[in-house]
């Protein structure tokens, strides 16, 4: 999981300095990762998590689809 958080979210190179902000962002990143894992596993054709997340960034309907899958 750490590798995915580091590569997809660039967590290690984060410029956030506050300890509380780091913890909050970590929780949000893990929630996003969990939502995308569940969405990708429910699809007949598997995609990379990074591709799925980028698709959600570009298309609001896909983001709603991922959130509805929770």
PyMOL commands that set and color helices and strands:
alter all, ss='L'
color gray80, all
select helices_A, chain A and resi 2-9+11-13+19-42+49-58+60-68
alter helices_A, ss='H'
color red, helices_A
deselect
rebuild
show_as cartoon
